[in-house]
Amino acid sequence: CSAFYASAQYFLESKFKIKPNYFKFTYYPIEYILGDLINSNISNNNILLGNSSSLSNNHIEIIEQLSKMRIDDKCNIICPLNYGDPLYRKKLIKYSTQYLGDKFLPLLNFMPLNKYNEILKTCSIAIMNHLRPQAFGNIVTMLWLGAKVYLNEENYLYSGLKENGIILFSITKDLMSEDFLNTEPLDQQAINNNRLILLKLFGKTSTLQYVNNIISNIYSI
């Protein structure tokens, strides 16, 4: 994030002689994302893979890895594919079914947020193999519910969340090196740790404060 900001700042200053101000950006407050699930925990041991039918999810290497691992027979791989590239979706479903059989469950239809969150609640593992920040709402939701979240270390969300004390896992170090996937969710102490930090970063109170600061800075320019 800091590298991106530095390059953007250099571009604006060198090309347009503009010195930009930095404003911290935040997403929709976590209380609104979770809704009725704000006091809920993970209820099953499925795996959430990616967030769309887009190449940027890098599904293939994860699917190949999962096919080599010993996973609980009752565990399904839930893959949201209800938006994105239709051709990629078709090819991915065919490929994934060959590797994972009927354990691969694609989500093909749009649904209300509360219904989608109920599906997320059944996943004790979330794997997001994006190289850039994507699926942040999914990631925050899964962390809050107590899932083990695996991110690609090249994605600066990984380092950003880690630096703030969030407990999460590396795809390269923690997933690709294993032959058995433990689908137990995080313990309650880890869940409580993540929730306190998520509220501090993305809760309603902190989000309103960020917005107020932005407005104040704009009017002071």
Residue pairs with C-beta under 8 A, 6 or more apart in sequence:
1 156
1 160
4 156
5 22
8 20
9 19
9 20
12 18
12 19
12 20
13 19
13 20
21 217
21 221
23 213
23 214
23 217
24 210
24 213
24 214
25 210
26 201
26 202
26 206
26 207
26 210
26 211
27 33
27 136
27 137
27 140
27 202
28 137
28 207
29 202
29 203
29 204
29 207
30 140
30 144
30 198
30 199
30 202
30 203
30 204
31 38
31 203
31 204
32 204
33 113
33 117
33 137
33 140
33 141
34 40
34 117
34 141
34 144
35 113
35 114
35 117
36 114
37 114
37 117
37 118
37 121
37 141
37 145
38 144
40 121
40 145
41 145
41 146
41 185
41 191
42 121
42 122
42 123
42 124
42 145
42 146
42 147
42 185
43 121
43 122
44 121
44 122
44 123
44 124
45 72
45 74
45 75
45 124
45 125
45 183
45 184
45 185
46 75
46 76
46 77
46 78
46 122
46 123
46 124
46 125
46 183
47 66
47 71
47 75
47 76
47 77
47 78
47 123
47 124
47 125
47 126
47 127
47 181
47 183
48 78
48 79
48 80
48 120
48 123
48 125
48 126
48 127
48 138
48 142
48 147
49 57
49 59
49 62
49 63
49 66
49 77
49 78
49 79
49 127
50 57
50 59
50 62
50 79
50 80
50 127
50 128
50 129
50 135
51 57
51 80
51 128
51 134
51 135
51 138
52 80
52 81
52 82
52 83
52 84
52 134
52 135
53 81
53 82
53 83
53 84
53 85
53 86
53 88
53 89
53 92
54 84
54 85
54 88
55 85
55 88
56 130
56 131
56 132
56 134
57 128
57 129
57 130
57 134
58 129
58 130
58 131
58 152
59 79
59 92
59 96
59 129
60 92
60 95
61 129
62 127
62 129
62 171
62 175
63 77
63 95
63 96
63 99
63 100
63 104
64 99
65 175
65 176
66 77
66 99
66 100
66 181
67 99
67 100
68 179
69 178
69 179
69 180
69 181
70 179
70 180
70 181
71 103
71 180
71 181
71 183
72 183
75 103
75 183
76 103
76 104
76 105
77 96
77 100
77 103
77 104
77 105
78 105
78 107
78 119
78 122
78 123
79 92
79 96
79 104
79 105
79 106
79 107
80 106
80 107
80 138
81 89
81 92
81 93
81 106
81 107
81 108
82 107
82 108
82 109
82 110
82 111
83 110
89 106
89 108
92 106
93 104
93 106
96 104
96 106
97 104
107 119
117 141
120 126
120 138
120 141
120 142
120 145
121 145
123 142
123 147
124 146
124 147
124 148
124 183
124 184
124 185
125 147
125 148
125 150
125 181
125 183
126 138
126 139
126 142
126 147
126 148
126 149
126 150
127 150
127 171
127 175
128 134
128 135
128 138
128 139
128 149
128 150
128 151
128 152
128 155
129 151
129 152
129 171
130 151
130 152
130 155
131 152
131 154
131 155
132 155
132 156
133 155
133 156
133 157
136 157
139 149
139 151
139 157
139 161
140 198
140 202
142 149
143 149
143 161
143 166
143 168
143 194
143 198
144 194
144 195
144 198
145 185
146 185
146 186
146 188
146 190
146 191
146 194
147 185
147 186
148 168
148 169
148 185
148 186
149 168
149 169
150 168
150 169
150 170
150 171
150 174
150 175
151 157
151 158
151 161
151 168
151 169
151 170
151 171
152 158
152 170
152 171
152 172
153 159
153 170
153 171
153 172
153 173
158 168
158 170
161 168
162 168
164 197
164 201
165 193
165 197
166 194
166 197
166 198
167 186
167 190
167 193
167 194
169 175
175 181
185 191
186 194
199 205
199 206
200 206
